[in-house]
Amino acid sequence: MSQKKWSILIVDDEDTFAEALKELLSKQASVLVAHDGAEAVDLADENSFDLIITDLNMPEIDGITLIDILRLQFGAIPIIVCTGFPSAITQLRVEKRSIAYFFEKPVKLEKVEAAVNQLLKMSECDA
């Protein structure tokens, strides 16, 4: 039995963070990076993803709006939020959208990787 190749979308306008996370996760998944919400919507129109990691403060389409769009398209797909601008109101808005994990930047990439591994393992069990 062959192991499924997971597909992950990283959405972050901070190139250094996005590329470092892509490099780390590429060992276990196919990873695409969008540098803003509009690019993410375009990629989501052309691809299917198992998991999404997104920033909140981005040009074009912000992370909250992006989450709403992706929920309409992919349903209950696991979403991880990594943001450098957390606030109680933002966290409340995010939690209402059933986000799997909420990380404040700077965050250790290993913490995000562990969250990804856990979510993909759960998805594997549900399949």
N, CA, C and O atoms as CSV, one atom per row, in Angstrom:
chain,resi,resn,atom,element,x,y,z
A,1,MET,N,N,0.844,-1.189,0.000
A,1,MET,CA,C,0.000,0.000,0.000
A,1,MET,C,C,0.883,1.245,0.000
A,1,MET,O,O,1.748,1.381,0.865
A,2,SER,N,N,0.682,2.153,-0.953
A,2,SER,CA,C,1.513,3.353,-1.028
A,2,SER,C,C,0.950,4.439,-0.121
A,2,SER,O,O,-0.261,4.556,0.070
A,3,GLN,N,N,1.862,5.226,0.430
A,3,GLN,CA,C,1.461,6.293,1.328
A,3,GLN,C,C,1.030,7.505,0.514
A,3,GLN,O,O,1.671,7.851,-0.478
A,4,LYS,N,N,-0.047,8.143,0.929
A,4,LYS,CA,C,-0.569,9.309,0.231
A,4,LYS,C,C,0.417,10.464,0.324
A,4,LYS,O,O,1.023,10.689,1.371
A,5,LYS,N,N,0.574,11.189,-0.766
A,5,LYS,CA,C,1.383,12.414,-0.767
A,5,LYS,C,C,0.440,13.564,-0.441
A,5,LYS,O,O,-0.437,13.903,-1.236
A,6,TRP,N,N,0.623,14.150,0.711
A,6,TRP,CA,C,-0.231,15.237,1.172
A,6,TRP,C,C,0.045,16.504,0.372
A,6,TRP,O,O,1.125,16.670,-0.196
A,7,SER,N,N,-0.930,17.384,0.333
A,7,SER,CA,C,-0.801,18.661,-0.364
A,7,SER,C,C,-1.123,19.791,0.615
A,7,SER,O,O,-2.198,19.830,1.213
A,8,ILE,N,N,-0.166,20.705,0.763
A,8,ILE,CA,C,-0.296,21.801,1.730
A,8,ILE,C,C,-0.143,23.139,1.020
A,8,ILE,O,O,0.714,23.295,0.151
A,9,LEU,N,N,-0.979,24.100,1.395
A,9,LEU,CA,C,-0.867,25.470,0.906
A,9,LEU,C,C,-0.425,26.358,2.060
A,9,LEU,O,O,-1.064,26.396,3.112
A,10,ILE,N,N,0.684,27.075,1.849
A,10,ILE,CA,C,1.165,28.061,2.816
A,10,ILE,C,C,0.861,29.439,2.235
A,10,ILE,O,O,1.215,29.727,1.092
A,11,VAL,N,N,0.203,30.289,3.026
A,11,VAL,CA,C,-0.155,31.631,2.574
A,11,VAL,C,C,0.452,32.632,3.550
A,11,VAL,O,O,-0.003,32.754,4.688
A,12,ASP,N,N,1.478,33.345,3.100
A,12,ASP,CA,C,2.163,34.292,3.977
A,12,ASP,C,C,2.942,35.289,3.130
A,12,ASP,O,O,3.661,34.898,2.210
A,13,ASP,N,N,2.805,36.565,3.435
A,13,ASP,CA,C,3.534,37.578,2.674
A,13,ASP,C,C,4.963,37.769,3.192
A,13,ASP,O,O,5.727,38.556,2.635
A,14,GLU,N,N,5.315,37.056,4.244
A,14,GLU,CA,C,6.681,37.082,4.773
A,14,GLU,C,C,7.461,35.937,4.114
A,14,GLU,O,O,7.377,34.786,4.542
A,15,ASP,N,N,8.213,36.274,3.074
A,15,ASP,CA,C,8.899,35.269,2.256
A,15,ASP,C,C,9.798,34.337,3.055
A,15,ASP,O,O,9.791,33.128,2.825
A,16,THR,N,N,10.565,34.876,3.983
A,16,THR,CA,C,11.514,34.068,4.741
A,16,THR,C,C,10.797,32.973,5.519
A,16,THR,O,O,11.216,31.816,5.503
A,17,PHE,N,N,9.722,33.340,6.197
A,17,PHE,CA,C,8.949,32.369,6.976
A,17,PHE,C,C,8.318,31.327,6.051
A,17,PHE,O,O,8.413,30.127,6.309
A,18,ALA,N,N,7.680,31.780,4.984
A,18,ALA,CA,C,6.978,30.871,4.077
A,18,ALA,C,C,7.937,29.874,3.427
A,18,ALA,O,O,7.635,28.683,3.349
A,19,GLU,N,N,9.074,30.349,2.969
A,19,GLU,CA,C,10.027,29.464,2.287
A,19,GLU,C,C,10.690,28.491,3.255
A,19,GLU,O,O,10.930,27.337,2.900
A,20,ALA,N,N,10.991,28.943,4.478
A,20,ALA,CA,C,11.578,28.042,5.475
A,20,ALA,C,C,10.586,26.947,5.860
A,20,ALA,O,O,10.962,25.785,6.014
A,21,LEU,N,N,9.331,27.322,6.013
A,21,LEU,CA,C,8.296,26.341,6.346
A,21,LEU,C,C,8.083,25.376,5.179
A,21,LEU,O,O,7.905,24.175,5.385
A,22,LYS,N,N,8.102,25.904,3.962
A,22,LYS,CA,C,7.961,25.047,2.775
A,22,LYS,C,C,9.077,24.013,2.722
A,22,LYS,O,O,8.829,22.832,2.479
A,23,GLU,N,N,10.312,24.465,2.950
A,23,GLU,CA,C,11.452,23.548,2.911
A,23,GLU,C,C,11.300,22.440,3.953
A,23,GLU,O,O,11.577,21.275,3.671
A,24,LEU,N,N,10.865,22.805,5.146
A,24,LEU,CA,C,10.697,21.824,6.227
A,24,LEU,C,C,9.592,20.807,5.899
A,24,LEU,O,O,9.766,19.608,6.113
A,25,LEU,N,N,8.470,21.288,5.386
A,25,LEU,CA,C,7.324,20.415,5.151
A,25,LEU,C,C,7.411,19.643,3.840
A,25,LEU,O,O,6.696,18.658,3.658
A,26,SER,N,N,8.262,20.068,2.941
A,26,SER,CA,C,8.383,19.409,1.633
A,26,SER,C,C,8.909,17.984,1.734
A,26,SER,O,O,8.804,17.213,0.780
A,27,LYS,N,N,9.469,17.635,2.876
A,27,LYS,CA,C,9.952,16.266,3.078
A,27,LYS,C,C,8.787,15.272,3.126
A,27,LYS,O,O,8.961,14.095,2.810
A,28,GLN,N,N,7.615,15.742,3.515
A,28,GLN,CA,C,6.480,14.842,3.692
A,28,GLN,C,C,5.265,15.217,2.860
A,28,GLN,O,O,4.273,14.488,2.864
A,29,ALA,N,N,5.318,16.335,2.148
A,29,ALA,CA,C,4.130,16.771,1.415
A,29,ALA,C,C,4.520,17.604,0.201
A,29,ALA,O,O,5.637,18.112,0.097
A,30,SER,N,N,3.580,17.723,-0.696
A,30,SER,CA,C,3.707,18.659,-1.804
A,30,SER,C,C,3.254,20.008,-1.254
A,30,SER,O,O,2.136,20.127,-0.753
A,31,VAL,N,N,4.112,21.024,-1.344
A,31,VAL,CA,C,3.823,22.308,-0.710
A,31,VAL,C,C,3.863,23.429,-1.742
A,31,VAL,O,O,4.837,23.574,-2.481
A,32,LEU,N,N,2.797,24.215,-1.783
A,32,LEU,CA,C,2.766,25.414,-2.615
A,32,LEU,C,C,2.696,26.624,-1.695
A,32,LEU,O,O,2.131,26.556,-0.603
A,33,VAL,N,N,3.283,27.746,-2.153
A,33,VAL,CA,C,3.290,28.975,-1.366
A,33,VAL,C,C,2.582,30.077,-2.148
A,33,VAL,O,O,2.848,30.286,-3.331
A,34,ALA,N,N,1.682,30.775,-1.471
A,34,ALA,CA,C,1.054,31.983,-2.000
A,34,ALA,C,C,1.509,33.134,-1.111
A,34,ALA,O,O,1.593,32.988,0.108
A,35,HIS,N,N,1.803,34.280,-1.723
A,35,HIS,CA,C,2.327,35.409,-0.960
A,35,HIS,C,C,1.267,36.423,-0.562
A,35,HIS,O,O,1.572,37.428,0.079
A,36,ASP,N,N,0.018,36.160,-0.942
A,36,ASP,CA,C,-1.096,36.980,-0.475
A,36,ASP,C,C,-2.384,36.188,-0.665
A,36,ASP,O,O,-2.386,35.117,-1.273
A,37,GLY,N,N,-3.464,36.723,-0.144
A,37,GLY,CA,C,-4.732,36.011,-0.193
A,37,GLY,C,C,-5.263,35.797,-1.599
A,37,GLY,O,O,-5.842,34.750,-1.888
A,38,ALA,N,N,-5.074,36.778,-2.479
A,38,ALA,CA,C,-5.561,36.656,-3.856
A,38,ALA,C,C,-4.848,35.517,-4.587
A,38,ALA,O,O,-5.481,34.736,-5.297
A,39,GLU,N,N,-3.537,35.430,-4.410
A,39,GLU,CA,C,-2.771,34.340,-5.014
A,39,GLU,C,C,-3.226,32.991,-4.449
A,39,GLU,O,O,-3.284,31.999,-5.176
A,40,ALA,N,N,-3.546,32.958,-3.159
A,40,ALA,CA,C,-4.025,31.721,-2.533
A,40,ALA,C,C,-5.345,31.266,-3.143
A,40,ALA,O,O,-5.542,30.075,-3.383
A,41,VAL,N,N,-6.247,32.207,-3.394
A,41,VAL,CA,C,-7.536,31.866,-4.012
A,41,VAL,C,C,-7.304,31.291,-5.404
A,41,VAL,O,O,-7.944,30.313,-5.789
A,42,ASP,N,N,-6.387,31.897,-6.158
A,42,ASP,CA,C,-6.066,31.379,-7.496
A,42,ASP,C,C,-5.519,29.952,-7.418
A,42,ASP,O,O,-5.927,29.083,-8.188
A,43,LEU,N,N,-4.598,29.718,-6.486
A,43,LEU,CA,C,-4.039,28.369,-6.329
A,43,LEU,C,C,-5.104,27.369,-5.888
A,43,LEU,O,O,-5.098,26.217,-6.323
A,44,ALA,N,N,-6.009,27.807,-5.033
A,44,ALA,CA,C,-7.075,26.921,-4.552
A,44,ALA,C,C,-8.056,26.575,-5.673
A,44,ALA,O,O,-8.668,25.508,-5.659
A,45,ASP,N,N,-8.201,27.475,-6.636
A,45,ASP,CA,C,-9.067,27.194,-7.780
A,45,ASP,C,C,-8.468,26.116,-8.681
A,45,ASP,O,O,-9.197,25.394,-9.361
A,46,GLU,N,N,-7.141,26.009,-8.683
A,46,GLU,CA,C,-6.436,25.098,-9.586
A,46,GLU,C,C,-5.959,23.812,-8.908
A,46,GLU,O,O,-5.555,22.874,-9.595
A,47,ASN,N,N,-5.997,23.751,-7.579
A,47,ASN,CA,C,-5.426,22.626,-6.837
A,47,ASN,C,C,-6.350,22.194,-5.712
A,47,ASN,O,O,-7.252,22.924,-5.302
A,48,SER,N,N,-6.097,20.986,-5.228
A,48,SER,CA,C,-6.794,20.478,-4.052
A,48,SER,C,C,-5.771,20.380,-2.919
A,48,SER,O,O,-4.655,19.908,-3.131
A,49,PHE,N,N,-6.144,20.820,-1.731
A,49,PHE,CA,C,-5.220,20.811,-0.599
A,49,PHE,C,C,-5.795,20.005,0.565
A,49,PHE,O,O,-7.009,19.936,0.760
A,50,ASP,N,N,-4.883,19.396,1.334
A,50,ASP,CA,C,-5.263,18.645,2.527
A,50,ASP,C,C,-5.174,19.495,3.780
A,50,ASP,O,O,-5.781,19.175,4.802
A,51,LEU,N,N,-4.408,20.591,3.699
A,51,LEU,CA,C,-4.166,21.431,4.876
A,51,LEU,C,C,-3.707,22.805,4.402
A,51,LEU,O,O,-3.021,22.924,3.386
A,52,ILE,N,N,-4.090,23.837,5.144
A,52,ILE,CA,C,-3.702,25.214,4.801
A,52,ILE,C,C,-3.098,25.881,6.019
A,52,ILE,O,O,-3.615,25.770,7.131
A,53,ILE,N,N,-1.990,26.579,5.790
A,53,ILE,CA,C,-1.333,27.380,6.829
A,53,ILE,C,C,-1.363,28.818,6.327
A,53,ILE,O,O,-0.854,29.107,5.245
A,54,THR,N,N,-1.952,29.715,7.099
A,54,THR,CA,C,-2.083,31.087,6.626
A,54,THR,C,C,-1.738,32.128,7.682
A,54,THR,O,O,-1.921,31.924,8.882
A,55,ASP,N,N,-1.238,33.237,7.192
A,55,ASP,CA,C,-1.051,34.450,7.978
A,55,ASP,C,C,-2.406,35.161,7.996
A,55,ASP,O,O,-3.318,34.761,7.272
A,56,LEU,N,N,-2.550,36.197,8.802
A,56,LEU,CA,C,-3.791,36.962,8.820
A,56,LEU,C,C,-3.648,38.311,8.137
A,56,LEU,O,O,-4.520,38.711,7.365
A,57,ASN,N,N,-2.547,39.025,8.415
A,57,ASN,CA,C,-2.347,40.359,7.854
A,57,ASN,C,C,-1.567,40.257,6.559
A,57,ASN,O,O,-0.348,40.084,6.565
A,58,MET,N,N,-2.295,40.369,5.430
A,58,MET,CA,C,-1.681,40.250,4.113
A,58,MET,C,C,-2.354,41.230,3.166
A,58,MET,O,O,-3.485,41.659,3.397
A,59,PRO,N,N,-1.641,41.581,2.092
A,59,PRO,CA,C,-2.256,42.445,1.084
A,59,PRO,C,C,-3.320,41.701,0.287
A,59,PRO,O,O,-3.407,40.474,0.342
A,60,GLU,N,N,-4.116,42.445,-0.445
A,60,GLU,CA,C,-5.163,41.919,-1.325
A,60,GLU,C,C,-6.346,41.361,-0.534
A,60,GLU,O,O,-7.382,42.017,-0.418
A,61,ILE,N,N,-6.196,40.169,0.002
A,61,ILE,CA,C,-7.263,39.529,0.783
A,61,ILE,C,C,-6.664,39.131,2.129
A,61,ILE,O,O,-5.678,38.396,2.177
A,62,ASP,N,N,-7.255,39.614,3.224
A,62,ASP,CA,C,-6.708,39.276,4.546
A,62,ASP,C,C,-7.010,37.830,4.904
A,62,ASP,O,O,-7.825,37.174,4.256
A,63,GLY,N,N,-6.347,37.343,5.936
A,63,GLY,CA,C,-6.454,35.943,6.327
A,63,GLY,C,C,-7.844,35.509,6.749
A,63,GLY,O,O,-8.256,34.389,6.445
A,64,ILE,N,N,-8.575,36.364,7.440
A,64,ILE,CA,C,-9.933,36.008,7.888
A,64,ILE,C,C,-10.844,35.801,6.669
A,64,ILE,O,O,-11.582,34.819,6.595
A,65,THR,N,N,-10.782,36.735,5.721
A,65,THR,CA,C,-11.585,36.610,4.500
A,65,THR,C,C,-11.163,35.377,3.712
A,65,THR,O,O,-12.002,34.650,3.181
A,66,LEU,N,N,-9.848,35.148,3.639
A,66,LEU,CA,C,-9.336,33.974,2.938
A,66,LEU,C,C,-9.867,32.684,3.562
A,66,LEU,O,O,-10.281,31.771,2.847
A,67,ILE,N,N,-9.856,32.610,4.881
A,67,ILE,CA,C,-10.374,31.422,5.569
A,67,ILE,C,C,-11.833,31.184,5.182
A,67,ILE,O,O,-12.232,30.051,4.916
A,68,ASP,N,N,-12.624,32.252,5.153
A,68,ASP,CA,C,-14.039,32.117,4.778
A,68,ASP,C,C,-14.183,31.589,3.352
A,68,ASP,O,O,-15.017,30.720,3.094
A,69,ILE,N,N,-13.378,32.107,2.426
A,69,ILE,CA,C,-13.419,31.657,1.032
A,69,ILE,C,C,-13.021,30.184,0.941
A,69,ILE,O,O,-13.690,29.397,0.272
A,70,LEU,N,N,-11.931,29.815,1.615
A,70,LEU,CA,C,-11.441,28.439,1.543
A,70,LEU,C,C,-12.412,27.457,2.199
A,70,LEU,O,O,-12.542,26.316,1.755
A,71,ARG,N,N,-13.088,27.900,3.248
A,71,ARG,CA,C,-14.099,27.041,3.900
A,71,ARG,C,C,-15.238,26.735,2.921
A,71,ARG,O,O,-15.734,25.609,2.884
A,72,LEU,N,N,-15.652,27.722,2.137
A,72,LEU,CA,C,-16.699,27.498,1.144
A,72,LEU,C,C,-16.242,26.501,0.085
A,72,LEU,O,O,-17.019,25.666,-0.379
A,73,GLN,N,N,-14.973,26.604,-0.288
A,73,GLN,CA,C,-14.450,25.747,-1.353
A,73,GLN,C,C,-14.085,24.346,-0.876
A,73,GLN,O,O,-14.386,23.364,-1.555
A,74,PHE,N,N,-13.433,24.242,0.295
A,74,PHE,CA,C,-12.907,22.959,0.757
A,74,PHE,C,C,-13.646,22.371,1.958
A,74,PHE,O,O,-13.325,21.261,2.383
A,75,GLY,N,N,-14.600,23.066,2.501
A,75,GLY,CA,C,-15.328,22.552,3.660
A,75,GLY,C,C,-14.477,22.551,4.921
A,75,GLY,O,O,-13.896,23.571,5.290
A,76,ALA,N,N,-14.410,21.412,5.569
A,76,ALA,CA,C,-13.775,21.311,6.891
A,76,ALA,C,C,-12.272,21.054,6.826
A,76,ALA,O,O,-11.730,20.382,7.703
A,77,ILE,N,N,-11.596,21.565,5.823
A,77,ILE,CA,C,-10.145,21.377,5.705
A,77,ILE,C,C,-9.440,21.960,6.934
A,77,ILE,O,O,-9.809,23.038,7.398
A,78,PRO,N,N,-8.432,21.262,7.464
A,78,PRO,CA,C,-7.686,21.808,8.609
A,78,PRO,C,C,-6.923,23.076,8.216
A,78,PRO,O,O,-6.271,23.126,7.174
A,79,ILE,N,N,-7.016,24.088,9.065
A,79,ILE,CA,C,-6.332,25.364,8.827
A,79,ILE,C,C,-5.535,25.725,10.073
A,79,ILE,O,O,-6.031,25.657,11.198
A,80,ILE,N,N,-4.282,26.112,9.836
A,80,ILE,CA,C,-3.400,26.605,10.893
A,80,ILE,C,C,-3.150,28.080,10.621
A,80,ILE,O,O,-2.851,28.465,9.491
A,81,VAL,N,N,-3.272,28.904,11.651
A,81,VAL,CA,C,-2.999,30.336,11.531
A,81,VAL,C,C,-1.694,30.649,12.246
A,81,VAL,O,O,-1.485,30.239,13.387
A,82,CYS,N,N,-0.813,31.385,11.559
A,82,CYS,CA,C,0.427,31.907,12.149
A,82,CYS,C,C,0.429,33.408,11.897
A,82,CYS,O,O,0.491,33.842,10.747
A,83,THR,N,N,0.361,34.204,12.958
A,83,THR,CA,C,0.283,35.648,12.769
A,83,THR,C,C,1.233,36.392,13.697
A,83,THR,O,O,1.483,35.978,14.828
A,84,GLY,N,N,1.744,37.481,13.194
A,84,GLY,CA,C,2.614,38.333,13.990
A,84,GLY,C,C,1.855,39.457,14.675
A,84,GLY,O,O,2.443,40.241,15.422
A,85,PHE,N,N,0.549,39.542,14.425
A,85,PHE,CA,C,-0.261,40.621,14.988
A,85,PHE,C,C,-1.483,40.075,15.720
A,85,PHE,O,O,-2.619,40.352,15.335
A,86,PRO,N,N,-1.243,39.292,16.782
A,86,PRO,CA,C,-2.385,38.715,17.495
A,86,PRO,C,C,-3.075,39.757,18.375
A,86,PRO,O,O,-2.433,40.656,18.920
A,87,SER,N,N,-4.359,39.621,18.497
A,87,SER,CA,C,-5.124,40.417,19.446
A,87,SER,C,C,-6.269,39.542,19.928
A,87,SER,O,O,-6.591,38.533,19.301
A,88,ALA,N,N,-6.874,39.918,21.020
A,88,ALA,CA,C,-7.977,39.118,21.567
A,88,ALA,C,C,-9.139,39.074,20.577
A,88,ALA,O,O,-9.771,38.032,20.409
A,89,ILE,N,N,-9.421,40.194,19.925
A,89,ILE,CA,C,-10.522,40.245,18.962
A,89,ILE,C,C,-10.213,39.367,17.762
A,89,ILE,O,O,-11.072,38.617,17.300
A,90,THR,N,N,-8.983,39.458,17.252
A,90,THR,CA,C,-8.591,38.634,16.114
A,90,THR,C,C,-8.661,37.162,16.472
A,90,THR,O,O,-9.167,36.356,15.691
A,91,GLN,N,N,-8.165,36.807,17.632
A,91,GLN,CA,C,-8.192,35.406,18.046
A,91,GLN,C,C,-9.632,34.904,18.161
A,91,GLN,O,O,-9.918,33.765,17.793
A,92,LEU,N,N,-10.521,35.723,18.657
A,92,LEU,CA,C,-11.929,35.352,18.757
A,92,LEU,C,C,-12.530,35.156,17.362
A,92,LEU,O,O,-13.261,34.192,17.134
A,93,ARG,N,N,-12.226,36.057,16.434
A,93,ARG,CA,C,-12.726,35.930,15.052
A,93,ARG,C,C,-12.201,34.648,14.403
A,93,ARG,O,O,-12.921,33.984,13.657
A,94,VAL,N,N,-10.956,34.309,14.691
A,94,VAL,CA,C,-10.357,33.101,14.126
A,94,VAL,C,C,-10.989,31.854,14.736
A,94,VAL,O,O,-11.321,30.909,14.020
A,95,GLU,N,N,-11.155,31.850,16.047
A,95,GLU,CA,C,-11.725,30.683,16.732
A,95,GLU,C,C,-13.145,30.375,16.250
A,95,GLU,O,O,-13.548,29.212,16.216
A,96,LYS,N,N,-13.899,31.403,15.879
A,96,LYS,CA,C,-15.254,31.191,15.362
A,96,LYS,C,C,-15.234,30.441,14.035
A,96,LYS,O,O,-16.266,29.943,13.584
A,97,ARG,N,N,-14.073,30.358,13.413
A,97,ARG,CA,C,-13.944,29.699,12.112
A,97,ARG,C,C,-13.342,28.295,12.231
A,97,ARG,O,O,-12.884,27.726,11.240
A,98,SER,N,N,-13.344,27.753,13.423
A,98,SER,CA,C,-12.880,26.377,13.661
A,98,SER,C,C,-11.469,26.126,13.129
A,98,SER,O,O,-11.240,25.211,12.337
A,99,ILE,N,N,-10.551,26.940,13.570
A,99,ILE,CA,C,-9.154,26.800,13.188
A,99,ILE,C,C,-8.527,25.703,14.052
A,99,ILE,O,O,-8.804,25.604,15.247
A,100,ALA,N,N,-7.685,24.888,13.435
A,100,ALA,CA,C,-7.062,23.783,14.163
A,100,ALA,C,C,-6.006,24.274,15.152
A,100,ALA,O,O,-5.948,23.802,16.287
A,101,TYR,N,N,-5.165,25.228,14.716
A,101,TYR,CA,C,-4.101,25.779,15.576
A,101,TYR,C,C,-3.954,27.267,15.292
A,101,TYR,O,O,-4.148,27.726,14.167
A,102,PHE,N,N,-3.605,28.011,16.346
A,102,PHE,CA,C,-3.348,29.450,16.243
A,102,PHE,C,C,-1.989,29.708,16.878
A,102,PHE,O,O,-1.824,29.540,18.086
A,103,PHE,N,N,-1.014,30.115,16.069
A,103,PHE,CA,C,0.334,30.395,16.562
A,103,PHE,C,C,0.660,31.871,16.398
A,103,PHE,O,O,0.314,32.494,15.395
A,104,GLU,N,N,1.340,32.421,17.415
A,104,GLU,CA,C,1.846,33.787,17.338
A,104,GLU,C,C,3.282,33.747,16.832
A,104,GLU,O,O,4.095,32.956,17.310
A,105,LYS,N,N,3.590,34.612,15.853
A,105,LYS,CA,C,4.971,34.733,15.376
A,105,LYS,C,C,5.726,35.643,16.327
A,105,LYS,O,O,5.139,36.586,16.858
A,106,PRO,N,N,6.967,35.403,16.554
A,106,PRO,CA,C,7.733,34.318,15.953
A,106,PRO,C,C,7.364,32.978,16.589
A,106,PRO,O,O,7.206,32.870,17.805
A,107,VAL,N,N,7.233,31.980,15.750
A,107,VAL,CA,C,6.916,30.627,16.199
A,107,VAL,C,C,8.003,29.701,15.677
A,107,VAL,O,O,8.492,29.863,14.559
A,108,LYS,N,N,8.369,28.742,16.490
A,108,LYS,CA,C,9.366,27.760,16.035
A,108,LYS,C,C,8.738,26.901,14.953
A,108,LYS,O,O,7.627,26.395,15.112
A,109,LEU,N,N,9.450,26.744,13.862
A,109,LEU,CA,C,8.936,25.953,12.746
A,109,LEU,C,C,8.615,24.526,13.166
A,109,LEU,O,O,7.706,23.903,12.616
A,110,GLU,N,N,9.355,24.013,14.133
A,110,GLU,CA,C,9.119,22.653,14.612
A,110,GLU,C,C,7.743,22.519,15.265
A,110,GLU,O,O,7.122,21.458,15.194
A,111,LYS,N,N,7.262,23.601,15.903
A,111,LYS,CA,C,5.918,23.570,16.499
A,111,LYS,C,C,4.861,23.477,15.407
A,111,LYS,O,O,3.882,22.742,15.538
A,112,VAL,N,N,5.068,24.226,14.333
A,112,VAL,CA,C,4.123,24.175,13.214
A,112,VAL,C,C,4.185,22.791,12.557
A,112,VAL,O,O,3.155,22.215,12.207
A,113,GLU,N,N,5.396,22.271,12.397
A,113,GLU,CA,C,5.561,20.943,11.800
A,113,GLU,C,C,4.849,19.883,12.641
A,113,GLU,O,O,4.195,19.000,12.087
A,114,ALA,N,N,4.966,19.955,13.958
A,114,ALA,CA,C,4.300,18.986,14.834
A,114,ALA,C,C,2.777,19.084,14.683
A,114,ALA,O,O,2.087,18.064,14.669
A,115,ALA,N,N,2.261,20.295,14.572
A,115,ALA,CA,C,0.824,20.485,14.374
A,115,ALA,C,C,0.384,19.892,13.035
A,115,ALA,O,O,-0.649,19.229,12.949
A,116,VAL,N,N,1.182,20.139,11.989
A,116,VAL,CA,C,0.888,19.590,10.668
A,116,VAL,C,C,0.858,18.069,10.727
A,116,VAL,O,O,-0.074,17.443,10.220
A,117,ASN,N,N,1.870,17.477,11.341
A,117,ASN,CA,C,1.934,16.017,11.448
A,117,ASN,C,C,0.710,15.454,12.161
A,117,ASN,O,O,0.145,14.449,11.730
A,118,GLN,N,N,0.306,16.094,13.237
A,118,GLN,CA,C,-0.855,15.629,13.986
A,118,GLN,C,C,-2.126,15.727,13.136
A,118,GLN,O,O,-2.935,14.799,13.121
A,119,LEU,N,N,-2.299,16.834,12.439
A,119,LEU,CA,C,-3.503,17.013,11.626
A,119,LEU,C,C,-3.552,16.041,10.451
A,119,LEU,O,O,-4.615,15.510,10.128
A,120,LEU,N,N,-2.411,15.806,9.814
A,120,LEU,CA,C,-2.387,14.875,8.692
A,120,LEU,C,C,-2.621,13.438,9.158
A,120,LEU,O,O,-3.248,12.640,8.461
A,121,LYS,N,N,-2.110,13.127,10.340
A,121,LYS,CA,C,-2.336,11.796,10.915
A,121,LYS,C,C,-3.826,11.607,11.206
A,121,LYS,O,O,-4.383,10.537,10.962
A,122,MET,N,N,-4.462,12.652,11.728
A,122,MET,CA,C,-5.907,12.584,11.995
A,122,MET,C,C,-6.683,12.445,10.697
A,122,MET,O,O,-7.660,11.697,10.637
A,123,SER,N,N,-6.263,13.154,9.656
A,123,SER,CA,C,-6.929,13.066,8.344
A,123,SER,C,C,-6.791,11.668,7.768
A,123,SER,O,O,-7.712,11.156,7.132
A,124,GLU,N,N,-5.639,11.053,7.992
A,124,GLU,CA,C,-5.384,9.701,7.511
A,124,GLU,C,C,-6.338,8.718,8.172
A,124,GLU,O,O,-6.840,7.799,7.525
A,125,CYS,N,N,-6.585,8.912,9.453
A,125,CYS,CA,C,-7.496,8.033,10.192
A,125,CYS,C,C,-8.945,8.210,9.724
A,125,CYS,O,O,-9.726,7.258,9.721
A,126,ASP,N,N,-9.292,9.441,9.329
A,126,ASP,CA,C,-10.663,9.732,8.881
A,126,ASP,C,C,-10.917,9.220,7.464
A,126,ASP,O,O,-12.066,9.033,7.064
A,127,ALA,N,N,-9.842,8.993,6.708
A,127,ALA,CA,C,-9.997,8.595,5.295
A,127,ALA,C,C,-10.478,7.175,5.135
A,127,ALA,O,O,-10.653,6.705,4.011
